[in-house]
Amino acid sequence: MTAATDRRLPSAEELRALEELAIDVAAEAARFVVERRAAELQVTTKSSDVDIVTVMDSRSQELIAARLRAARPRDAFFGEEEAADGRTDQAPPGTTEPAGSGLTWVVDPIDGTVNYLYGFPQYAVSVALVQGDPTVPGAWRPVVGAVADAVAGRVHHARLRGGAWTRTVDGADEPVHVSDATDLATSLVGTGFGYDAAKRGRQARALAELIPHVRDIRRGGSAALDLCHVAAGRLDGYYEMGINPWDMAGGWIVLTEAGGTCTGAQGEPPSSDCVIAAAPGIAEALTRAVDSVVDLVRHP
C-alpha cells in the first residue's frame, strides 16, 4: 500500500454512518434498475437490447453519483460509466490523493449486465468507499462497502473492523462468515469470464487445467456477488482475471470482514490482472492452483 492509505481514517462512528449511506444508496439504485427493467424492455424505439442496458447503467450511476455528491461533496467519485453530467472528478491514473477527503466512492451501477439483459436473477449494485487511488493496484483499500443483490432485495455490507452482514428485506442484519473449508479438492469455487471472445477461450483453457483440483466450479456472472458468496460461505473460493476496481471494491471488504482473504496472483495485490478470494483454510492451495494457470490467460 502507498502512503495514501496511511492517511487518517474516519472514526468508527463516521465509518458506521458511511456504511449506512452506502447501504441506502446501493439499495435505492438496485430497486431502480429492477423496477425500470421491464418498462425499458417494452420501449421499441431502442436500437437494441444492449442499448437498454447501457441506458440503465448510466441512469443508475447518475442516481448513485447524485446521492453521494449531495452527502459527501469532498469525496472523489470513480464509476464504471462516465458521469452523465460530464464531470470527471474520479481519480486520474497515478493520483493517490484524489479529493480533499482522500476518499473515493467506487461504484458499479449494474454488476452483471448480461444477466440483467436476460433477466437472469444474478446482478447487483456495488457502492464502496476506498482509501487511496483505486486506479493503481496496491495503492488502495476499501473501508466501507455495500453490494445490493438486486432481485433478492438483500444488501451485503461491511465497514473496516465492523464485521460483515447481510441486510434482509425486512431490515434485519444477519452476520456472515466464510466457510470452514480446509481441502481444495472438496471446495466449491466460483469464477468468471471476460467479454472478449479470445480472452474467454484462454480463460476456459485455464479453467480446464484447474477444475480437476476442486469439487466443482460455479459461474454466476457478477463478480461483486461472487465475492459476497464467498463471504457467506456459499462458495469456498473464487478467482477471476480481468475484473475492475468497481467490480471488486464492495465485495472485497465484505469478504475480508467475513474472515476471508483477497489477493492477486503470484504475490501481487488484487487487481484487474487477477483476484483470488478464499476461506482461509484453502487460500494457500487455491492461490497455488491459480498461479499455475494464470499465464495461460495473460499470454495469447
Secondary structure, DSSP 8 states (H G I E B T S, - for coil): --GGGGS----HHHHHHHHHHHHHHHHHHHHHHHHHHHHHHT-TTSS-HHHHHHHHHHHHHHHHHHHHHHH-TTSEEEESS--TT----S--TT-S--STTSEEEEEEEEE-HHHHHHT-S--EEEEEEEEE-TTSTTSEEEEEEEEEETTTTEEEEEETTS-EEEE-TTS-EEE--------GGG-EEE----SSHHHHHHHHHHHHHHGGGSSEEE--S-HHHHHHHHHTTSSSEEEESS--HHHHHHHHHHHHHTT-EEE-STT--S-SS-EEEE-TTTHHHHHHHHHTTHHHHH--
